[in-house]
Amino acid sequence: MTLDDLIKTDSIVTDIEYILEQGKGGVDQIKYVIHMLIVKNKNFHELQNSSVDEINLDDVISVLNTKLVYYYLENFQMNSNYLEVFLVKSRKVVVDFILQREEVSDKILFLISVISKQAWKCEYIFFYDDEDIEKINKIKEINEIYYNLVCFMFFEMPKEIIDLISVEFNSDIYIKSMVEMINISQEVKLIDIESSFKINDDSGLVREMYEENPYPRWTYNNYLRCKVPLGNIFENFCDRDKTKFLNGRKNPRVLIAGCGTGKQVVGFCESTLYKEVLAIDISVNSLKYAKYMVEKSDIKKVSFHQADLLNLDKNSFGTFDYIECVGVLHHLKQPFEGWSNLIDILEPGGVIKVGLYSAQARSSINQFKQEYKQETDNYDVKSLYEIRSNILNNNDSPYNDFFQKWSDFYSASAFRDLVAHVQEEQFTIPKIKEMLKRLNIEFMGFHISRELRVKFLNEFGDESKLFNLDYWSEFENKNKDSFYGMYQFWCRKNKS
Ligand SMILES: C[S@@+](CC[C@H](N)C(=O)[O-])C[C@H]1O[C@@H](n2cnc3c(N)ncnc32)[C@H](O)[C@@H]1O
């Protein structure tokens, strides 16, 4: 069977659904396989190398209206150089077609819907130039409704226009599904969040950033739906002698600190037995998104509260048996104080999972930030998106290959987080070791992939060394990309 035959196989989507339902594969792996099937397809490959003038509407339809590509774009936020370049070209083809024909056919409505939904998921990071704007303004002169429709592929649209389009095209299933997804932004605004909030002077800029760009926008859950006790998860990763603490505690009190838009909360509740969680964050807009997503799921006992880790009121929330704080502390002006505040509300013997940036793994990001210092320091969106687009379209750019492994390159809030954060500190393993000592907490193990574990064991042999930070430091010095997302590890609070 050739690759092309495989893509045509009708049952493939059913098979994927089955694999997901049975928890036989992670969403990320499945997404990767589908992505490879798409980009290795002969038709797609040829179109990828064609200029916009050489592509006609039916070519675009022939790619986007296949079951597999449609499935991918419907279910995932794409993080693909190839697909993004193709969608941006397709958007130009759609605009040119409307300008020339002065009509919107069923095919056009289908394409607008597919491209707009993906543009919404990626938070409108797709680059447009002056010529695009000129063309869409010409469409406005021809027909205001067509103009509004086309704008959905470029910008976050206001409620009045969404309502207008929804009425105007109420019988078109594709536009209906586009409106349904884009309406999430409107529905999220209506959510209420509790706050007993005192802002620390040092947290203001970070808060502002996440109010503008709640992180991450998401629609699809990225975790397996298998219910396991936390203890079993720890046993896979942590020092066995230290994993007994939760035994006998059926319902540990859990805190997700810096929960963002709730992907982590839903992930935690979906993959463990525990469904009773308190989630806090400094950004109301992130919390609203998180609460909206949780309300849409079948998870019921999650409460959300606005709070600043640098100003945690110990009496407000009580103490916890388990805390997760991933991707947050390195954005505090005083990471140690924030971490220490969390340890204060952790029960003796309780466990905290922390995620911190690795200075070594981020050295190429630092190089990018240095090269584009003016744009990253000032978060100059237009220039940054243009730089990004040049990288995507230039296979010879040193960053083209490099950024393909960072999913955070492909949507606006994540890209801002990756290269233009207002407050960021990076860590080394020796520095973490010293902080653990000052906090009087014990390292229990890294949350790592199987490949990384095997690589480490091939080098050091002995499993007990997995729990020794000195060996990990030596390992990272030789393998600088080992913690390219961030260091994620568990620690236990000492009983005395
Ligand atoms: C990169 S996001 C990570 C979100 C989530 N933990 C995840 O992994 O998806 C960082 C989050 O930390 C929150 N944050 C930053 N400073 C904070 C503070 N001082 N107190 C509470 N939350 C904070 C931000 O609002 C943002 O939602």
The ligand as a Tripos MOL2 file, in Angstrom:
@<TRIPOS>MOLECULE
LIG
   27    29     1     0     0
SMALL
NO_CHARGES

@<TRIPOS>ATOM
      1 C1          3.3430   30.1650   30.6550 C.3       1 LIG1
      2 S1          1.8620   30.2800   31.5190 S.3       1 LIG1
      3 C2          1.7030   28.6200   32.0930 C.3       1 LIG1
      4 C3          0.2810   28.2000   32.2930 C.3       1 LIG1
      5 C4          0.0890   26.7480   32.7530 C.3       1 LIG1
      6 N1          0.8150   26.4530   33.9510 N.3       1 LIG1
      7 C5          0.4760   25.7880   31.6610 C.2       1 LIG1
      8 O1          1.4890   25.1080   31.7830 O.co2     1 LIG1
      9 O2         -0.2740   25.6980   30.6740 O.co2     1 LIG1
     10 C6          2.2830   31.1420   32.9810 C.3       1 LIG1
     11 C7          1.0810   31.4630   33.8390 C.3       1 LIG1
     12 O3          1.5540   31.9540   35.0980 O.3       1 LIG1
     13 C8          0.7030   32.9910   35.5280 C.3       1 LIG1
     14 N2          1.4480   33.8560   36.4740 N.ar      1 LIG1
     15 C9          2.5130   34.6310   36.2150 C.ar      1 LIG1
     16 N3          2.8930   35.2890   37.3260 N.ar      1 LIG1
     17 C10         2.0530   34.9040   38.3130 C.ar      1 LIG1
     18 C11         1.9340   35.2330   39.6920 C.ar      1 LIG1
     19 N4          2.7480   36.1160   40.2690 N.pl3     1 LIG1
     20 N5          0.9580   34.6610   40.4160 N.ar      1 LIG1
     21 C12         0.0980   33.7630   39.8470 C.ar      1 LIG1
     22 N6          0.1630   33.4200   38.5300 N.ar      1 LIG1
     23 C13         1.1330   33.9750   37.7730 C.ar      1 LIG1
     24 C14         0.3610   33.7090   34.2380 C.3       1 LIG1
     25 O4         -0.7780   34.5230   34.3480 O.3       1 LIG1
     26 C15         0.2090   32.5560   33.2580 C.3       1 LIG1
     27 O5         -1.1120   32.1130   33.1800 O.3       1 LIG1
@<TRIPOS>BOND
     1     1     2 1
     2     2     3 1
     3     2    10 1
     4     3     4 1
     5     4     5 1
     6     5     6 1
     7     5     7 1
     8     7     8 2
     9     7     9 1
    10    10    11 1
    11    11    12 1
    12    11    26 1
    13    12    13 1
    14    13    14 1
    15    13    24 1
    16    14    15 ar
    17    14    23 ar
    18    15    16 ar
    19    16    17 ar
    20    17    18 ar
    21    17    23 ar
    22    18    19 1
    23    18    20 ar
    24    20    21 ar
    25    21    22 ar
    26    22    23 ar
    27    24    25 1
    28    24    26 1
    29    26    27 1
@<TRIPOS>SUBSTRUCTURE
     1 LIG1         1 GROUP 0 **** ****
